[in-house]
Structure formats: C-alpha cells, structure tokens
Amino acid sequence: MYIGSVRFFKHLIYLALIIITLLILLGIKVLVDMVFINTNLSYAQENDAIAAEDDKDDSQSPEDVVLIAQDNTNMPDAEGSIVLIDIEKAPEPEESVEEEAEANENDALQKIQDLGPKIEYQSLYPELYNEMPVIEEPQGKNAYLTFDDGPSSRTLEILDILKERDIKATFFIVSNNNNLDILKRIAEEGHAIGIHSHSHNYYGIYKSVETFLDDFNTCYNKIYEVTSVKPEIFRFPGGSINAHNVGIYQDIISEMLRRGFLFYDWNASTQDAVANMTPAAIVQSVKDTIKNQTNVIVLGHDSESKYNTVKALPEIIDFLQKEGYTFGKLDKGVAPIIFTYQQ
C-alpha cells in the first residue's frame, strides 16, 4: 500500500519542505514591501518639508528653481505632491542617456564577440573584399565558355575566334605565367577575368586557409596591376571539391563568400585536360555533357599545349548556337554552378 509506506512518508516530507520554503519566501517579500513603503513615505515627507521651507523664502528667484509635478500615486499620503528641484541639479539631457545606452550596447556586443573563437585568417589582407553579389534570374538558354590556366599563345588564338564571332567568354588565369600582358586585351575586348591561382600548386594552395589566401591575394594583385580590374570571381584549381582540398574546402568557401567572392565550377566540359584528345573528341565531349541544360558553364583550357582546344572551338560555338544558346560571360550576377558530393 502507498499510504503508510516509506515512499508515502518521503513524499510527505518533500511536501512539507516545499510549504516551509514558500512561507519563508512569502515572509521575505512582506518585509521587503514594508521597508519599501517606509522608505517612500519618508521620501515624500522630506520633499513636503523642503517645499514648505522653500515657499517661505521670498528671495528665491524664479530662475533658480523649476516646479515639476510628480505623480506619487504609489506613495501613501503623497498623491500630487510637488517637488522643487534646483536647475543646476536637473537631470542631464536625453541625448546623454541615449549615448550612454548605445555605449553600453556596444560594450555588451564586444564582450559577446570576445567570447567567440578567434579565426586569425579573417584578419589577413583587409583590402581583399568585394561587395556582396546580387544574383539575377537568367532568361532563356545561356552558355558560358570558360578557359583555365592561361594566358598563353593559345589565349590569343581563342580571342581571335571570339572576336570574329562576337562572343564574350571568361578566363580564369594563373598569374605566374609569363604572358600577363595578354590580360590587357582580354579586358579591353570585354571578356571576364577571374582568378584561378598564382602557383597552381595544389599541395601548397590547399595546405590551409591561410595558404589559399596567400596565393589568391598574389593573383588578385597581379591582375589588378596589369589591367586595373579587380576580379570578383574565381575557380578552384581542380574544382571546388577535389582530392587535395577535401578536409578544408568548406572553410575556404565560407571565408571567400564572407569576403564577397563567388566561385564557379562547371556542368559541361571539353575534357581537353585528358591526354591525346583530338578536336573531334573535344567537340563530342561538349555535346555529351551539355544534356540540354538551360544554363551551361563549359570547362576548357587555354594553356600553351591546348592546340586542339583552339581547333575545336569554332565547331563548339556552332553547335551551341544551333541548340539555341546565347553566349555570355560570368560575373557576380550569374548563379554559380557548384559541385556537390553524389549521394
């Protein structure tokens, strides 16, 4: 049976302790209320005495005092009392109160920030920032020809073809190449210039976020020195997810997006990085990977050895135009194609 059991008496003891605790708290509250009432009563009586004393002093100039009607409805026997306050001791203007509140808020925010983890690489290269991108909804079918690893002599040949066809493209450049003057022509003819890397050394670039930023900043500055263009987009060497950056790519992406830089992978490819690709094979690869997608970013290369890419380019353009695509260049208004792990 529950009544009379050990468990019953245990519960009874708990209940008694709770009731005693509540009574103690109630007593404390009553004492606090009594102290508060007595204090307010004394305060009201003191103010009345001051008012009466000041009423007798005819020599007091009206400019020395101000009458303030104070509602003391919470004070016993003090309803509607009037308190005389010396102007020199009047409260400070509201602006000071607001400034103090703002200062306190800033102090509180700083304390919260100080509690967070310190990410040292966020303080690197304070000038390496862009405005945040505004993505626009594309209309129709769009194709974006992109070329990595230049500039080189092949870049000049590609530029000739693009100029003849009145087509704009995007060049993701490697800045340790010796042909950076070609960047001037790329910019002058209205093509987009993006960062691929300075060294293209996977082991160095992907060693840490810091090393990625080091390499990126070098490439950024070299482009700017030659063209006065501040690049806003980039492409990861090997794509945003590869065997070299698996453990760090999320940190890099977060940091670069925080700085306002968008990156672009691809959803169609020439496969011209594969050895012994003929022009016909390059064209066929584009046809196979387009898959009638509405917006396609085509991966190609314009490094020195890509003769067959140049030979295949006119036929690639013809095919895409026949399929109803409009050519454009990448900028921060174009929604990026981004790799994801296959489930």
Secondary structure, DSSP 8 states (H G I E B T S, - for coil): --TTSHHHHHHHHHHHHHHHHHHHHHHHHHHHHHHHHHHHHHHHHHHHHHHHHHHH-TT--GGGEEEEE---TTSTT-TT-EEEEEGGG----HHHHHHHHHHHHHHHHHHHHHHS---GGGGS-TT------------S-EEEEEEES--SHHHHHHHHHHHHHT---EEEEETTSS-TTHHHHHHHTT-EEEEEESS--HHHHTT-HHHHHHHHHHHHHHHHHHH-----EE--TT-SS-TTTTTTHHHHHHHHHHTT-EE---SEE--TTSTT--HHHHHHHHHHHHTT-SEEEEEEE-STT-HHHHHHHHHHHHHHHHTT-EE----TTS---------
